[in-house]
Amino acid sequence: MSLKNKVAVVTGGNSGIGKAIALELARQGANIVINYRSRPEDTADLERQINALGSQAVGVQADVSKLPELDRLIQTAVAKLGRIDIMVNNAGIESRTSLLDTTEQQYDSVLDINLKSAFFGTQLAARQMIQQGAGGRIINITSVHEDWPMPGNLPYCLSKGGMRMLTRTAGVELAPHNILVVGVGPGAIATPMNQATLQNPAQAAKLNAAIPLGRVAKPEEIATVVAFLAGDGASYITATTIFADGGIMQSSPGL
Ligand SMILES: NC(=O)c1ccc[n+]([C@@H]2O[C@H](COP(=O)([O-])OP(=O)(O)OC[C@H]3O[C@@H](n4cnc5c(N)ncnc54)[C@H](O)[C@@H]3O)[C@@H](O)[C@H]2O)c1
């Protein structure tokens, strides 16, 4: 188990990709802090699943778009599990709005939940890792849309584009501390975020047809990439993004 005795914090960790990441890191031996905003019963269930794998799990309810709550999350992680080795900035939402119809409230909530939380999550985790003196891994769950325009979802693209430069710049700044900062850019993944599309047979068929591998991915197929990036095998990867998109970025401009 390559992550034995490591401590990982996963934001937005009780559903979709975050839940799969929490389980995969636990499978590799890490103890997990599951941040969540809602559905405490799902967190309790996930804690039981992680415990059954032989790892410790601590659920912490916090709205990571608010700095004091994010700070409390980091402090609780250290108080309960002693350290932080892996920070996964995963929490995210989308507004599915265009430039012309986005409200200030929609802009603020998408940018605060996706980008501000990743910025300060990186800052706070890095400060803790520097204090520990043993390096660390910060993994930002971005999207193909960190690079690839999606008309009708502009605030989301903006937030993921910001995470792209957060990853690159923080990766360079933190390299002297052996803290590696990497983005993981998923394509289309079967999670609650995509439920409406996937439950519509015509839209689901169109999406699958646009993906060279012919299907959307399972959240577990992103979690295994994150686990690799958190482990010893990824010791020379920083300040970049690894895409796991079934080839879609190379084949379907403007989807
Ligand atoms: N599903 C996809 O196709 C896809 C593709 C590319 C990137 N992503 C990214 O993957 C990440 C996870 O998304 P998902 O697909 O698993 O969807 P999801 O809706 O299941 O997960 C998002 C999680 O973030 C949490 N969250 C939202 N606001 C929060 C806040 N203020 N504080 C704490 N937690 C908060 C939600 O409660 C939820 O658990 C997101 O960053 C998303 O942008 C998803």
PDBQT file of the ligand as one rigid body, heavy atoms in Angstrom, charges set to zero:
ROOT
HETATM    1  N1  LIG A 301     -18.480  14.999 -13.831  1.00  0.00    +0.000 N 
HETATM    2  C1  LIG A 301     -17.727  15.457 -14.834  1.00  0.00    +0.000 C 
HETATM    3  O1  LIG A 301     -17.965  15.153 -16.015  1.00  0.00    +0.000 OA
HETATM    4  C2  LIG A 301     -16.561  16.351 -14.557  1.00  0.00    +0.000 A 
HETATM    5  C3  LIG A 301     -15.722  16.672 -15.611  1.00  0.00    +0.000 A 
HETATM    6  C4  LIG A 301     -14.631  17.502 -15.399  1.00  0.00    +0.000 A 
HETATM    7  C5  LIG A 301     -14.383  17.982 -14.120  1.00  0.00    +0.000 A 
HETATM    8  N2  LIG A 301     -15.210  17.664 -13.109  1.00  0.00    +0.000 N 
HETATM    9  C6  LIG A 301     -14.907  18.228 -11.796  1.00  0.00    +0.000 C 
HETATM   10  O2  LIG A 301     -14.858  17.200 -10.826  1.00  0.00    +0.000 OA
HETATM   11  C7  LIG A 301     -15.156  17.768  -9.537  1.00  0.00    +0.000 C 
HETATM   12  C8  LIG A 301     -16.176  16.881  -8.840  1.00  0.00    +0.000 C 
HETATM   13  O3  LIG A 301     -17.411  16.932  -9.546  1.00  0.00    +0.000 OA
HETATM   14  P1  LIG A 301     -18.381  15.674  -9.707  1.00  0.00    +0.000 P 
HETATM   15  O4  LIG A 301     -18.544  15.440 -11.143  1.00  0.00    +0.000 OA
HETATM   16  O5  LIG A 301     -17.930  14.575  -8.823  1.00  0.00    +0.000 OA
HETATM   17  O6  LIG A 301     -19.776  16.278  -9.218  1.00  0.00    +0.000 OA
HETATM   18  P2  LIG A 301     -20.489  16.233  -7.791  1.00  0.00    +0.000 P 
HETATM   19  O7  LIG A 301     -21.573  17.238  -7.885  1.00  0.00    +0.000 OA
HETATM   20  O8  LIG A 301     -20.818  14.832  -7.428  1.00  0.00    +0.000 OA
HETATM   21  O9  LIG A 301     -19.334  16.710  -6.806  1.00  0.00    +0.000 OA
HETATM   22  C9  LIG A 301     -19.080  18.032  -6.449  1.00  0.00    +0.000 C 
HETATM   23  C10 LIG A 301     -18.967  18.054  -4.948  1.00  0.00    +0.000 C 
HETATM   24  O10 LIG A 301     -18.592  19.372  -4.521  1.00  0.00    +0.000 OA
HETATM   25  C11 LIG A 301     -19.352  19.658  -3.357  1.00  0.00    +0.000 C 
HETATM   26  N3  LIG A 301     -19.427  21.103  -3.129  1.00  0.00    +0.000 N 
HETATM   27  C12 LIG A 301     -20.057  22.027  -3.881  1.00  0.00    +0.000 A 
HETATM   28  N4  LIG A 301     -19.929  23.232  -3.301  1.00  0.00    +0.000 NA
HETATM   29  C13 LIG A 301     -19.203  23.061  -2.171  1.00  0.00    +0.000 A 
HETATM   30  C14 LIG A 301     -18.744  23.936  -1.150  1.00  0.00    +0.000 A 
HETATM   31  N5  LIG A 301     -19.023  25.245  -1.172  1.00  0.00    +0.000 N 
HETATM   32  N6  LIG A 301     -18.030  23.414  -0.124  1.00  0.00    +0.000 NA
HETATM   33  C15 LIG A 301     -17.761  22.083  -0.073  1.00  0.00    +0.000 A 
HETATM   34  N7  LIG A 301     -18.163  21.208  -1.009  1.00  0.00    +0.000 NA
HETATM   35  C16 LIG A 301     -18.882  21.699  -2.053  1.00  0.00    +0.000 A 
HETATM   36  C17 LIG A 301     -20.719  19.052  -3.643  1.00  0.00    +0.000 C 
HETATM   37  O11 LIG A 301     -21.485  18.919  -2.463  1.00  0.00    +0.000 OA
HETATM   38  C18 LIG A 301     -20.306  17.722  -4.253  1.00  0.00    +0.000 C 
HETATM   39  O12 LIG A 301     -20.068  16.763  -3.253  1.00  0.00    +0.000 OA
HETATM   40  C19 LIG A 301     -15.629  19.194  -9.802  1.00  0.00    +0.000 C 
HETATM   41  O13 LIG A 301     -14.582  20.104  -9.545  1.00  0.00    +0.000 OA
HETATM   42  C20 LIG A 301     -15.943  19.182 -11.277  1.00  0.00    +0.000 C 
HETATM   43  O14 LIG A 301     -15.814  20.454 -11.873  1.00  0.00    +0.000 OA
HETATM   44  C21 LIG A 301     -16.300  16.858 -13.284  1.00  0.00    +0.000 A 
ENDROOT
TORSDOF 0
